[in-house]
Amino acid sequence: MDTILVKIKQKENCADLPLPAYMSSGSAGMDLYADVDGEITLDPGQIKLISAGIYISLPEGYEAQIRPRSGLAVKHGIGIVNSPGTIDADYRGLINIIMINFGAESYKIKRASRIAQMVINKVTQAEFEVVNELDRTVRNTGGFGHTGV
């Protein structure tokens, strides 16, 4: 498994929050923690921007993806609106999570709750070549549902 160095800075008044951490040796994602005062309520259908209390500096050629935590999704219907969210290598702002409650009941987010996962990936930038025709495949232009329901 490759390892890269990512610089991290905690937001003022967030020294009590754990740094992002892998919860097992085989984890792809590291948990992010809620930077909220006390607790906040996320009502059914509601979207809120929740600070993770950190800033990062990724090396060029990498991105961080912000993904929902599966336990929150299956147990409470909690997700991330722009999943996965992308943090570009040149972004230095506060990491925030756009959370949504798809569930039927209100959900309380407490300070230092694990609210999302962050996965670090290598990226490739594309160049485009304009052509008159694309190569054909067996699927070709078959779109949504083309193999049946």
N, CA, C and O atoms as a GROMACS GRO file, in nm:
protein
  596
    1MET      N    1   0.085  -0.117   0.000
    1MET     CA    2   0.000   0.000   0.000
    1MET      C    3   0.090   0.124   0.000
    1MET      O    4   0.182   0.134   0.081
    2ASP      N    5   0.063   0.217  -0.089
    2ASP     CA    6   0.140   0.341  -0.096
    2ASP      C    7   0.102   0.434   0.018
    2ASP      O    8  -0.010   0.429   0.069
    3THR      N    9   0.196   0.518   0.058
    3THR     CA   10   0.171   0.619   0.160
    3THR      C   11   0.221   0.752   0.110
    3THR      O   12   0.329   0.760   0.052
    4ILE      N   13   0.143   0.858   0.130
    4ILE     CA   14   0.185   0.994   0.097
    4ILE      C   15   0.173   1.080   0.222
    4ILE      O   16   0.100   1.047   0.315
    5LEU      N   17   0.245   1.190   0.222
    5LEU     CA   18   0.238   1.285   0.333
    5LEU      C   19   0.136   1.393   0.299
    5LEU      O   20   0.147   1.459   0.196
    6VAL      N   21   0.038   1.410   0.385
    6VAL     CA   22  -0.063   1.514   0.370
    6VAL      C   23  -0.050   1.606   0.489
    6VAL      O   24  -0.060   1.562   0.604
    7LYS      N   25  -0.028   1.733   0.463
    7LYS     CA   26  -0.021   1.831   0.572
    7LYS      C   27  -0.162   1.865   0.616
    7LYS      O   28  -0.254   1.876   0.534
    8ILE      N   29  -0.179   1.881   0.747
    8ILE     CA   30  -0.311   1.908   0.803
    8ILE      C   31  -0.300   2.018   0.908
    8ILE      O   32  -0.202   2.026   0.983
    9LYS      N   33  -0.402   2.102   0.912
    9LYS     CA   34  -0.412   2.209   1.012
    9LYS      C   35  -0.551   2.200   1.074
    9LYS      O   36  -0.650   2.186   1.002
   10GLN      N   37  -0.557   2.207   1.206
   10GLN     CA   38  -0.687   2.208   1.271
   10GLN      C   39  -0.738   2.351   1.284
   10GLN      O   40  -0.661   2.444   1.309
   11LYS      N   41  -0.867   2.368   1.265
   11LYS     CA   42  -0.933   2.496   1.284
   11LYS      C   43  -0.917   2.539   1.429
   11LYS      O   44  -0.909   2.455   1.519
   12GLU      N   45  -0.912   2.670   1.450
   12GLU     CA   46  -0.905   2.722   1.586
   12GLU      C   47  -1.020   2.662   1.668
   12GLU      O   48  -1.132   2.650   1.618
   13ASN      N   49  -0.994   2.627   1.790
   13ASN     CA   50  -1.091   2.567   1.881
   13ASN      C   51  -1.131   2.424   1.843
   13ASN      O   52  -1.236   2.376   1.886
   14CYS      N   53  -1.048   2.357   1.764
   14CYS     CA   54  -1.078   2.218   1.725
   14CYS      C   55  -0.970   2.119   1.770
   14CYS      O   56  -0.967   2.005   1.723
   15ALA      N   57  -0.883   2.162   1.860
   15ALA     CA   58  -0.776   2.073   1.907
   15ALA      C   59  -0.834   1.952   1.982
   15ALA      O   60  -0.766   1.851   1.996
   16ASP      N   61  -0.959   1.961   2.029
   16ASP     CA   62  -1.022   1.849   2.098
   16ASP      C   63  -1.071   1.741   2.002
   16ASP      O   64  -1.100   1.629   2.044
   17LEU      N   65  -1.080   1.773   1.872
   17LEU     CA   66  -1.126   1.675   1.774
   17LEU      C   67  -1.012   1.584   1.732
   17LEU      O   68  -0.899   1.631   1.712
   18PRO      N   69  -1.039   1.455   1.717
   18PRO     CA   70  -0.935   1.366   1.666
   18PRO      C   71  -0.898   1.403   1.522
   18PRO      O   72  -0.982   1.454   1.447
   19LEU      N   73  -0.774   1.378   1.484
   19LEU     CA   74  -0.735   1.394   1.345
   19LEU      C   75  -0.797   1.280   1.265
   19LEU      O   76  -0.830   1.176   1.322
   20PRO      N   77  -0.815   1.299   1.133
   20PRO     CA   78  -0.867   1.189   1.052
   20PRO      C   79  -0.785   1.062   1.077
   20PRO      O   80  -0.662   1.068   1.087
   21ALA      N   81  -0.853   0.949   1.087
   21ALA     CA   82  -0.784   0.825   1.120
   21ALA      C   83  -0.848   0.706   1.050
   21ALA      O   84  -0.970   0.700   1.034
   22TYR      N   85  -0.764   0.612   1.010
   22TYR     CA   86  -0.811   0.484   0.956
   22TYR      C   87  -0.850   0.398   1.076
   22TYR      O   88  -0.776   0.390   1.173
   23MET      N   89  -0.965   0.333   1.068
   23MET     CA   90  -1.014   0.254   1.182
   23MET      C   91  -0.967   0.110   1.179
   23MET      O   92  -0.984   0.037   1.277
   24SER      N   93  -0.906   0.066   1.067
   24SER     CA   94  -0.845  -0.066   1.061
   24SER      C   95  -0.730  -0.062   0.961
   24SER      O   96  -0.720   0.031   0.881
   25SER      N   97  -0.645  -0.162   0.965
   25SER     CA   98  -0.526  -0.162   0.879
   25SER      C   99  -0.560  -0.171   0.731
   25SER      O  100  -0.479  -0.130   0.647
   26GLY      N  101  -0.676  -0.223   0.696
   26GLY     CA  102  -0.716  -0.235   0.556
   26GLY      C  103  -0.812  -0.128   0.508
   26GLY      O  104  -0.862  -0.136   0.395
   27SER      N  105  -0.840  -0.029   0.591
   27SER     CA  106  -0.937   0.076   0.555
   27SER      C  107  -0.886   0.164   0.442
   27SER      O  108  -0.769   0.203   0.439
   28ALA      N  109  -0.974   0.194   0.347
   28ALA     CA  110  -0.943   0.289   0.240
   28ALA      C  111  -0.975   0.431   0.284
   28ALA      O  112  -0.909   0.526   0.242
   29GLY      N  113  -1.078   0.445   0.368
   29GLY     CA  114  -1.121   0.577   0.412
   29GLY      C  115  -1.088   0.601   0.557
   29GLY      O  116  -1.089   0.510   0.640
   30MET      N  117  -1.060   0.728   0.586
   30MET     CA  118  -1.036   0.767   0.725
   30MET      C  119  -1.154   0.852   0.772
   30MET      O  120  -1.210   0.930   0.696
   31ASP      N  121  -1.190   0.835   0.898
   31ASP     CA  122  -1.306   0.905   0.951
   31ASP      C  123  -1.277   1.053   0.974
   31ASP      O  124  -1.167   1.092   1.013
   32LEU      N  125  -1.381   1.134   0.947
   32LEU     CA  126  -1.380   1.277   0.976
   32LEU      C  127  -1.479   1.302   1.089
   32LEU      O  128  -1.578   1.230   1.104
   33TYR      N  129  -1.452   1.405   1.168
   33TYR     CA  130  -1.528   1.430   1.290
   33TYR      C  131  -1.600   1.564   1.285
   33TYR      O  132  -1.552   1.660   1.224
   34ALA      N  133  -1.716   1.569   1.349
   34ALA     CA  134  -1.802   1.688   1.345
   34ALA      C  135  -1.749   1.801   1.432
   34ALA      O  136  -1.723   1.783   1.551
   35ASP      N  137  -1.732   1.916   1.370
   35ASP     CA  138  -1.696   2.039   1.440
   35ASP      C  139  -1.825   2.119   1.460
   35ASP      O  140  -1.854   2.213   1.386
   36VAL      N  141  -1.902   2.080   1.561
   36VAL     CA  142  -2.026   2.151   1.596
   36VAL      C  143  -2.018   2.190   1.743
   36VAL      O  144  -1.946   2.127   1.821
   37ASP      N  145  -2.090   2.293   1.779
   37ASP     CA  146  -2.098   2.334   1.920
   37ASP      C  147  -2.203   2.248   1.988
   37ASP      O  148  -2.322   2.262   1.961
   38GLY      N  149  -2.160   2.162   2.076
   38GLY     CA  150  -2.253   2.074   2.147
   38GLY      C  151  -2.310   1.969   2.056
   38GLY      O  152  -2.248   1.865   2.033
   39GLU      N  153  -2.429   1.996   2.003
   39GLU     CA  154  -2.491   1.908   1.905
   39GLU      C  155  -2.587   1.988   1.819
   39GLU      O  156  -2.635   2.093   1.858
   40ILE      N  157  -2.613   1.935   1.700
   40ILE     CA  158  -2.714   1.994   1.612
   40ILE      C  159  -2.807   1.885   1.566
   40ILE      O  160  -2.772   1.767   1.568
   41THR      N  161  -2.925   1.923   1.526
   41THR     CA  162  -3.024   1.827   1.479
   41THR      C  163  -3.038   1.839   1.328
   41THR      O  164  -3.051   1.949   1.274
   42LEU      N  165  -3.036   1.724   1.263
   42LEU     CA  166  -3.060   1.716   1.119
   42LEU      C  167  -3.196   1.649   1.102
   42LEU      O  168  -3.210   1.528   1.121
   43ASP      N  169  -3.295   1.729   1.066
   43ASP     CA  170  -3.431   1.678   1.052
   43ASP      C  171  -3.449   1.605   0.919
   43ASP      O  172  -3.370   1.626   0.826
   44PRO      N  173  -3.551   1.518   0.908
   44PRO     CA  174  -3.574   1.446   0.783
   44PRO      C  175  -3.584   1.543   0.664
   44PRO      O  176  -3.657   1.642   0.669
   45GLY      N  177  -3.510   1.512   0.558
   45GLY     CA  178  -3.510   1.595   0.438
   45GLY      C  179  -3.420   1.717   0.446
   45GLY      O  180  -3.401   1.786   0.345
   46GLN      N  181  -3.366   1.745   0.562
   46GLN     CA  182  -3.285   1.866   0.582
   46GLN      C  183  -3.140   1.845   0.536
   46GLN      O  184  -3.084   1.736   0.550
   47ILE      N  185  -3.082   1.953   0.482
   47ILE     CA  186  -2.942   1.956   0.440
   47ILE      C  187  -2.871   2.059   0.525
   47ILE      O  188  -2.920   2.171   0.541
   48LYS      N  189  -2.755   2.021   0.580
   48LYS     CA  190  -2.675   2.115   0.659
   48LYS      C  191  -2.529   2.099   0.623
   48LYS      O  192  -2.482   1.989   0.594
   49LEU      N  193  -2.458   2.211   0.626
   49LEU     CA  194  -2.313   2.212   0.605
   49LEU      C  195  -2.246   2.195   0.741
   49LEU      O  196  -2.263   2.278   0.830
   50ILE      N  197  -2.171   2.086   0.756
   50ILE     CA  198  -2.107   2.054   0.884
   50ILE      C  199  -1.955   2.060   0.866
   50ILE      O  200  -1.900   1.992   0.780
   51SER      N  201  -1.890   2.141   0.946
   51SER     CA  202  -1.745   2.154   0.942
   51SER      C  203  -1.680   2.028   0.998
   51SER      O  204  -1.726   1.971   1.096
   52ALA      N  205  -1.569   1.987   0.933
   52ALA     CA  206  -1.486   1.878   0.986
   52ALA      C  207  -1.372   1.935   1.069
   52ALA      O  208  -1.295   1.859   1.128
   53GLY      N  209  -1.359   2.067   1.074
   53GLY     CA  210  -1.261   2.132   1.160
   53GLY      C  211  -1.117   2.120   1.115
   53GLY      O  212  -1.025   2.141   1.194
   54ILE      N  213  -1.096   2.087   0.987
   54ILE     CA  214  -0.959   2.071   0.938
   54ILE      C  215  -0.940   2.137   0.801
   54ILE      O  216  -1.035   2.159   0.725
   55TYR      N  217  -0.814   2.167   0.773
   55TYR     CA  218  -0.768   2.213   0.642
   55TYR      C  219  -0.656   2.117   0.604
   55TYR      O  220  -0.580   2.073   0.690
   56ILE      N  221  -0.645   2.083   0.474
   56ILE     CA  222  -0.537   1.994   0.432
   56ILE      C  223  -0.463   2.050   0.312
   56ILE      O  224  -0.515   2.135   0.239
   57SER      N  225  -0.342   2.002   0.292
   57SER     CA  226  -0.260   2.035   0.176
   57SER      C  227  -0.219   1.904   0.112
   57SER      O  228  -0.130   1.834   0.161
   58LEU      N  229  -0.285   1.871   0.002
   58LEU     CA  230  -0.255   1.748  -0.071
   58LEU      C  231  -0.142   1.772  -0.170
   58LEU      O  232  -0.131   1.881  -0.226
   59PRO      N  233  -0.059   1.672  -0.194
   59PRO     CA  234   0.042   1.686  -0.299
   59PRO      C  235  -0.027   1.695  -0.436
   59PRO      O  236  -0.135   1.640  -0.455
   60GLU      N  237   0.036   1.764  -0.529
   60GLU     CA  238  -0.017   1.772  -0.665
   60GLU      C  239  -0.030   1.631  -0.721
   60GLU      O  240   0.056   1.546  -0.699
   61GLY      N  241  -0.139   1.607  -0.793
   61GLY     CA  242  -0.164   1.475  -0.849
   61GLY      C  243  -0.252   1.386  -0.762
   61GLY      O  244  -0.272   1.269  -0.791
   62TYR      N  245  -0.303   1.445  -0.652
   62TYR     CA  246  -0.391   1.370  -0.561
   62TYR      C  247  -0.519   1.449  -0.537
   62TYR      O  248  -0.524   1.570  -0.558
   63GLU      N  249  -0.621   1.380  -0.493
   63GLU     CA  250  -0.747   1.440  -0.449
   63GLU      C  251  -0.791   1.368  -0.323
   63GLU      O  252  -0.745   1.257  -0.294
   64ALA      N  253  -0.880   1.430  -0.250
   64ALA     CA  254  -0.947   1.364  -0.138
   64ALA      C  255  -1.095   1.355  -0.175
   64ALA      O  256  -1.155   1.454  -0.216
   65GLN      N  257  -1.152   1.238  -0.159
   65GLN     CA  258  -1.296   1.220  -0.180
   65GLN      C  259  -1.363   1.209  -0.044
   65GLN      O  260  -1.315   1.138   0.045
   66ILE      N  261  -1.474   1.280  -0.029
   66ILE     CA  262  -1.552   1.274   0.095
   66ILE      C  263  -1.674   1.188   0.067
   66ILE      O  264  -1.753   1.216  -0.024
   67ARG      N  265  -1.688   1.083   0.147
   67ARG     CA  266  -1.793   0.985   0.125
   67ARG      C  267  -1.876   0.964   0.252
   67ARG      O  268  -1.828   0.991   0.362
   68PRO      N  269  -2.000   0.917   0.235
   68PRO     CA  270  -2.082   0.888   0.354
   68PRO      C  271  -2.025   0.770   0.432
   68PRO      O  272  -1.951   0.688   0.378
   69ARG      N  273  -2.060   0.764   0.557
   69ARG     CA  274  -2.027   0.647   0.640
   69ARG      C  275  -2.143   0.548   0.625
   69ARG      O  276  -2.260   0.585   0.642
   70SER      N  277  -2.111   0.425   0.594
   70SER     CA  278  -2.215   0.326   0.566
   70SER      C  279  -2.304   0.300   0.688
   70SER      O  280  -2.424   0.279   0.673
   71GLY      N  281  -2.248   0.301   0.808
   71GLY     CA  282  -2.328   0.279   0.928
   71GLY      C  283  -2.434   0.387   0.948
   71GLY      O  284  -2.548   0.357   0.984
   72LEU      N  285  -2.396   0.513   0.924
   72LEU     CA  286  -2.494   0.622   0.936
   72LEU      C  287  -2.601   0.609   0.828
   72LEU      O  288  -2.718   0.639   0.853
   73ALA      N  289  -2.561   0.565   0.710
   73ALA     CA  290  -2.657   0.552   0.600
   73ALA      C  291  -2.760   0.443   0.628
   73ALA      O  292  -2.880   0.466   0.616
   74VAL      N  293  -2.713   0.325   0.666
   74VAL     CA  294  -2.806   0.213   0.684
   74VAL      C  295  -2.888   0.225   0.812
   74VAL      O  296  -3.005   0.185   0.814
   75LYS      N  297  -2.831   0.279   0.919
   75LYS     CA  298  -2.903   0.286   1.046
   75LYS      C  299  -2.992   0.410   1.059
   75LYS      O  300  -3.095   0.405   1.126
   76HIS      N  301  -2.952   0.522   0.994
   76HIS     CA  302  -3.024   0.648   1.015
   76HIS      C  303  -3.062   0.720   0.887
   76HIS      O  304  -3.131   0.822   0.894
   77GLY      N  305  -3.019   0.671   0.772
   77GLY     CA  306  -3.051   0.739   0.645
   77GLY      C  307  -2.971   0.865   0.624
   77GLY      O  308  -3.016   0.954   0.552
   78ILE      N  309  -2.853   0.877   0.687
   78ILE     CA  310  -2.771   0.997   0.676
   78ILE      C  311  -2.674   0.982   0.559
   78ILE      O  312  -2.601   0.884   0.550
   79GLY      N  313  -2.674   1.080   0.470
   79GLY     CA  314  -2.587   1.076   0.353
   79GLY      C  315  -2.519   1.209   0.328
   79GLY      O  316  -2.528   1.302   0.409
   80ILE      N  317  -2.451   1.215   0.216
   80ILE     CA  318  -2.382   1.336   0.172
   80ILE      C  319  -2.440   1.375   0.037
   80ILE      O  320  -2.446   1.293  -0.055
   81VAL      N  321  -2.482   1.500   0.024
   81VAL     CA  322  -2.553   1.544  -0.096
   81VAL      C  323  -2.466   1.530  -0.221
   81VAL      O  324  -2.513   1.477  -0.322
   82ASN      N  325  -2.343   1.574  -0.217
   82ASN     CA  326  -2.256   1.568  -0.336
   82ASN      C  327  -2.159   1.452  -0.324
   82ASN      O  328  -2.037   1.471  -0.333
   83SER      N  329  -2.211   1.334  -0.305
   83SER     CA  330  -2.125   1.219  -0.278
   83SER      C  331  -2.077   1.154  -0.407
   83SER      O  332  -2.158   1.123  -0.494
   84PRO      N  333  -1.946   1.131  -0.422
   84PRO     CA  334  -1.844   1.179  -0.330
   84PRO      C  335  -1.810   1.324  -0.356
   84PRO      O  336  -1.808   1.369  -0.471
   85GLY      N  337  -1.783   1.396  -0.250
   85GLY     CA  338  -1.732   1.533  -0.263
   85GLY      C  339  -1.585   1.526  -0.298
   85GLY      O  340  -1.515   1.434  -0.255
   86THR      N  341  -1.537   1.622  -0.374
   86THR     CA  342  -1.396   1.622  -0.416
   86THR      C  343  -1.323   1.740  -0.355
   86THR      O  344  -1.370   1.854  -0.361
   87ILE      N  345  -1.208   1.712  -0.296
   87ILE     CA  346  -1.117   1.817  -0.249
   87ILE      C  347  -0.996   1.812  -0.341
   87ILE      O  348  -0.922   1.713  -0.343
   88ASP      N  349  -0.977   1.918  -0.416
   88ASP     CA  350  -0.866   1.925  -0.512
   88ASP      C  351  -0.735   1.955  -0.441
   88ASP      O  352  -0.733   2.008  -0.330
   89ALA      N  353  -0.625   1.919  -0.508
   89ALA     CA  354  -0.492   1.937  -0.449
   89ALA      C  355  -0.460   2.084  -0.422
   89ALA      O  356  -0.377   2.112  -0.335
   90ASP      N  357  -0.522   2.177  -0.492
   90ASP     CA  358  -0.491   2.319  -0.472
   90ASP      C  359  -0.589   2.390  -0.378
   90ASP      O  360  -0.581   2.511  -0.361
   91TYR      N  361  -0.683   2.315  -0.316
   91TYR     CA  362  -0.778   2.375  -0.222
   91TYR      C  363  -0.716   2.379  -0.083
   91TYR      O  364  -0.661   2.279  -0.036
   92ARG      N  365  -0.726   2.492  -0.018
   92ARG     CA  366  -0.670   2.508   0.117
   92ARG      C  367  -0.774   2.554   0.219
   92ARG      O  368  -0.738   2.590   0.331
   93GLY      N  369  -0.900   2.553   0.181
   93GLY     CA  370  -1.004   2.600   0.271
   93GLY      C  371  -1.050   2.493   0.369
   93GLY      O  372  -1.005   2.378   0.365
   94LEU      N  373  -1.140   2.533   0.456
   94LEU     CA  374  -1.197   2.445   0.557
   94LEU      C  375  -1.274   2.332   0.488
   94LEU      O  376  -1.348   2.355   0.392
   95ILE      N  377  -1.256   2.211   0.537
   95ILE     CA  378  -1.332   2.097   0.484
   95ILE      C  379  -1.467   2.093   0.553
   95ILE      O  380  -1.476   2.084   0.676
   96ASN      N  381  -1.571   2.101   0.472
   96ASN     CA  382  -1.709   2.094   0.520
   96ASN      C  383  -1.779   1.978   0.451
   96ASN      O  384  -1.745   1.941   0.339
   97ILE      N  385  -1.876   1.921   0.519
   97ILE     CA  386  -1.951   1.807   0.468
   97ILE      C  387  -2.096   1.852   0.447
   97ILE      O  388  -2.158   1.906   0.539
   98ILE      N  389  -2.149   1.831   0.327
   98ILE     CA  390  -2.289   1.868   0.297
   98ILE      C  391  -2.376   1.746   0.329
   98ILE      O  392  -2.396   1.659   0.245
   99MET      N  393  -2.426   1.743   0.452
   99MET     CA  394  -2.499   1.626   0.500
   99MET      C  395  -2.649   1.640   0.477
   99MET      O  396  -2.704   1.751   0.476
  100ILE      N  397  -2.714   1.524   0.457
  100ILE     CA  398  -2.859   1.521   0.437
  100ILE      C  399  -2.917   1.404   0.517
  100ILE      O  400  -2.855   1.299   0.533
  101ASN      N  401  -3.037   1.426   0.566
  101ASN     CA  402  -3.109   1.320   0.637
  101ASN      C  403  -3.216   1.264   0.545
  101ASN      O  404  -3.320   1.325   0.524
  102PHE      N  405  -3.189   1.145   0.488
  102PHE     CA  406  -3.286   1.075   0.405
  102PHE      C  407  -3.382   0.993   0.490
  102PHE      O  408  -3.479   0.937   0.439
  103GLY      N  409  -3.355   0.984   0.619
  103GLY     CA  410  -3.434   0.901   0.709
  103GLY      C  411  -3.568   0.962   0.746
  103GLY      O  412  -3.602   1.072   0.704
  104ALA      N  413  -3.642   0.887   0.828
  104ALA     CA  414  -3.776   0.929   0.871
  104ALA      C  415  -3.774   1.002   1.005
  104ALA      O  416  -3.874   1.062   1.044
  105GLU      N  417  -3.660   0.997   1.075
  105GLU     CA  418  -3.652   1.059   1.207
  105GLU      C  419  -3.536   1.158   1.213
  105GLU      O  420  -3.439   1.146   1.138
  106SER      N  421  -3.548   1.254   1.302
  106SER     CA  422  -3.439   1.350   1.322
  106SER      C  423  -3.315   1.277   1.372
  106SER      O  424  -3.324   1.175   1.440
  107TYR      N  425  -3.198   1.332   1.337
  107TYR     CA  426  -3.072   1.272   1.379
  107TYR      C  427  -2.986   1.380   1.443
  107TYR      O  428  -2.971   1.489   1.388
  108LYS      N  429  -2.931   1.349   1.559
  108LYS     CA  430  -2.847   1.445   1.630
  108LYS      C  431  -2.700   1.420   1.597
  108LYS      O  432  -2.651   1.308   1.610
  109ILE      N  433  -2.632   1.526   1.555
  109ILE     CA  434  -2.488   1.521   1.530
  109ILE      C  435  -2.421   1.590   1.647
  109ILE      O  436  -2.440   1.709   1.668
  110LYS      N  437  -2.343   1.515   1.722
  110LYS     CA  438  -2.274   1.568   1.840
  110LYS      C  439  -2.131   1.604   1.804
  110LYS      O  440  -2.075   1.552   1.707
  111ARG      N  441  -2.073   1.691   1.880
  111ARG     CA  442  -1.933   1.728   1.861
  111ARG      C  443  -1.846   1.602   1.864
  111ARG      O  444  -1.861   1.516   1.951
  112ALA      N  445  -1.757   1.593   1.768
  112ALA     CA  446  -1.662   1.481   1.754
  112ALA      C  447  -1.727   1.352   1.704
  112ALA      O  448  -1.662   1.248   1.702
  113SER      N  449  -1.855   1.358   1.662
  113SER     CA  450  -1.916   1.240   1.599
  113SER      C  451  -1.845   1.212   1.467
  113SER      O  452  -1.805   1.305   1.397
  114ARG      N  453  -1.830   1.086   1.434
  114ARG     CA  454  -1.775   1.049   1.304
  114ARG      C  455  -1.884   1.070   1.199
  114ARG      O  456  -1.988   1.003   1.203
  115ILE      N  457  -1.862   1.163   1.105
  115ILE     CA  458  -1.968   1.203   1.014
  115ILE      C  459  -1.945   1.166   0.869
  115ILE      O  460  -2.040   1.166   0.790
  116ALA      N  461  -1.823   1.134   0.831
  116ALA     CA  462  -1.793   1.104   0.691
  116ALA      C  463  -1.660   1.032   0.684
  116ALA      O  464  -1.589   1.017   0.783
  117GLN      N  465  -1.627   0.987   0.564
  117GLN     CA  466  -1.496   0.927   0.538
  117GLN      C  467  -1.424   1.009   0.432
  117GLN      O  468  -1.486   1.068   0.344
  118MET      N  469  -1.292   1.011   0.442
  118MET     CA  470  -1.209   1.078   0.342
  118MET      C  471  -1.115   0.973   0.283
  118MET      O  472  -1.042   0.905   0.355
  119VAL      N  473  -1.117   0.962   0.150
  119VAL     CA  474  -1.032   0.870   0.077
  119VAL      C  475  -0.938   0.951  -0.011
  119VAL      O  476  -0.983   1.039  -0.084
  120ILE      N  477  -0.809   0.923  -0.004
  120ILE     CA  478  -0.709   0.993  -0.084
  120ILE      C  479  -0.681   0.910  -0.208
  120ILE      O  480  -0.653   0.790  -0.198
  121ASN      N  481  -0.688   0.972  -0.326
  121ASN     CA  482  -0.668   0.904  -0.454
  121ASN      C  483  -0.571   0.979  -0.544
  121ASN      O  484  -0.560   1.101  -0.537
  122LYS      N  485  -0.501   0.903  -0.628
  122LYS     CA  486  -0.424   0.964  -0.736
  122LYS      C  487  -0.522   1.007  -0.844
  122LYS      O  488  -0.626   0.943  -0.863
  123VAL      N  489  -0.490   1.114  -0.914
  123VAL     CA  490  -0.576   1.161  -1.022
  123VAL      C  491  -0.498   1.169  -1.152
  123VAL      O  492  -0.376   1.184  -1.153
  124THR      N  493  -0.570   1.158  -1.261
  124THR     CA  494  -0.515   1.175  -1.395
  124THR      C  495  -0.595   1.284  -1.463
  124THR      O  496  -0.718   1.281  -1.461
  125GLN      N  497  -0.528   1.379  -1.523
  125GLN     CA  498  -0.597   1.481  -1.600
  125GLN      C  499  -0.601   1.438  -1.746
  125GLN      O  500  -0.504   1.382  -1.797
  126ALA      N  501  -0.712   1.465  -1.812
  126ALA     CA  502  -0.733   1.422  -1.950
  126ALA      C  503  -0.710   1.536  -2.048
  126ALA      O  504  -0.732   1.653  -2.016
  127GLU      N  505  -0.666   1.501  -2.165
  127GLU     CA  506  -0.666   1.591  -2.280
  127GLU      C  507  -0.767   1.536  -2.378
  127GLU      O  508  -0.785   1.414  -2.387
  128PHE      N  509  -0.834   1.622  -2.451
  128PHE     CA  510  -0.936   1.577  -2.545
  128PHE      C  511  -0.888   1.594  -2.688
  128PHE      O  512  -0.819   1.690  -2.722
  129GLU      N  513  -0.926   1.498  -2.772
  129GLU     CA  514  -0.902   1.504  -2.915
  129GLU      C  515  -1.038   1.501  -2.982
  129GLU      O  516  -1.113   1.405  -2.965
  130VAL      N  517  -1.071   1.604  -3.058
  130VAL     CA  518  -1.198   1.610  -3.128
  130VAL      C  519  -1.190   1.521  -3.251
  130VAL      O  520  -1.098   1.533  -3.332
  131VAL      N  521  -1.288   1.430  -3.265
  131VAL     CA  522  -1.294   1.338  -3.379
  131VAL      C  523  -1.434   1.342  -3.439
  131VAL      O  524  -1.527   1.392  -3.376
  132ASN      N  525  -1.449   1.291  -3.560
  132ASN     CA  526  -1.580   1.286  -3.626
  132ASN      C  527  -1.658   1.160  -3.588
  132ASN      O  528  -1.781   1.160  -3.591
  133GLU      N  529  -1.587   1.054  -3.554
  133GLU     CA  530  -1.650   0.926  -3.518
  133GLU      C  531  -1.577   0.865  -3.399
  133GLU      O  532  -1.456   0.882  -3.384
  134LEU      N  533  -1.652   0.795  -3.316
  134LEU     CA  534  -1.593   0.718  -3.206
  134LEU      C  535  -1.592   0.571  -3.245
  134LEU      O  536  -1.673   0.528  -3.327
  135ASP      N  537  -1.501   0.494  -3.186
  135ASP     CA  538  -1.499   0.351  -3.212
  135ASP      C  539  -1.627   0.288  -3.160
  135ASP      O  540  -1.684   0.335  -3.062
  136ARG      N  541  -1.671   0.180  -3.225
  136ARG     CA  542  -1.795   0.114  -3.187
  136ARG      C  543  -1.765   0.000  -3.089
  136ARG      O  544  -1.659  -0.062  -3.094
  137THR      N  545  -1.860  -0.024  -3.001
  137THR     CA  546  -1.849  -0.135  -2.906
  137THR      C  547  -1.976  -0.218  -2.914
  137THR      O  548  -2.071  -0.179  -2.981
  138VAL      N  549  -1.978  -0.333  -2.847
  138VAL     CA  550  -2.098  -0.416  -2.845
  138VAL      C  551  -2.214  -0.337  -2.783
  138VAL      O  552  -2.326  -0.340  -2.834
  139ARG      N  553  -2.188  -0.267  -2.675
  139ARG     CA  554  -2.291  -0.186  -2.609
  139ARG      C  555  -2.325  -0.065  -2.693
  139ARG      O  556  -2.442  -0.029  -2.706
  140ASN      N  557  -2.227  -0.002  -2.750
  140ASN     CA  558  -2.236   0.119  -2.830
  140ASN      C  559  -2.312   0.229  -2.758
  140ASN      O  560  -2.262   0.280  -2.658
  141THR      N  561  -2.431   0.268  -2.803
  141THR     CA  562  -2.502   0.381  -2.742
  141THR      C  563  -2.610   0.337  -2.643
  141THR      O  564  -2.691   0.418  -2.598
  142GLY      N  565  -2.612   0.207  -2.608
  142GLY     CA  566  -2.711   0.159  -2.511
  142GLY      C  567  -2.694   0.230  -2.378
  142GLY      O  568  -2.585   0.228  -2.320
  143GLY      N  569  -2.800   0.294  -2.330
  143GLY     CA  570  -2.792   0.374  -2.208
  143GLY      C  571  -2.862   0.310  -2.091
  143GLY      O  572  -2.860   0.188  -2.075
  144PHE      N  573  -2.923   0.393  -2.009
  144PHE     CA  574  -2.988   0.348  -1.886
  144PHE      C  575  -3.086   0.234  -1.916
  144PHE      O  576  -3.174   0.248  -2.000
  145GLY      N  577  -3.070   0.123  -1.847
  145GLY     CA  578  -3.164   0.010  -1.859
  145GLY      C  579  -3.150  -0.070  -1.986
  145GLY      O  580  -3.238  -0.150  -2.017
  146HIS      N  581  -3.043  -0.051  -2.062
  146HIS     CA  582  -3.034  -0.120  -2.192
  146HIS      C  583  -3.019  -0.270  -2.178
  146HIS      O  584  -3.041  -0.342  -2.276
  147THR      N  585  -2.982  -0.320  -2.060
  147THR     CA  586  -2.971  -0.466  -2.042
  147THR      C  587  -3.091  -0.523  -1.971
  147THR      O  588  -3.092  -0.641  -1.936
  148GLY      N  589  -3.193  -0.443  -1.950
  148GLY     CA  590  -3.315  -0.489  -1.881
  148GLY      C  591  -3.326  -0.426  -1.744
  148GLY      O  592  -3.238  -0.353  -1.698
  149VAL      N  593  -3.439  -0.457  -1.679
  149VAL     CA  594  -3.466  -0.400  -1.547
  149VAL      C  595  -3.411  -0.488  -1.438
  149VAL      O  596  -3.425  -0.455  -1.320
   0.00000   0.00000   0.00000
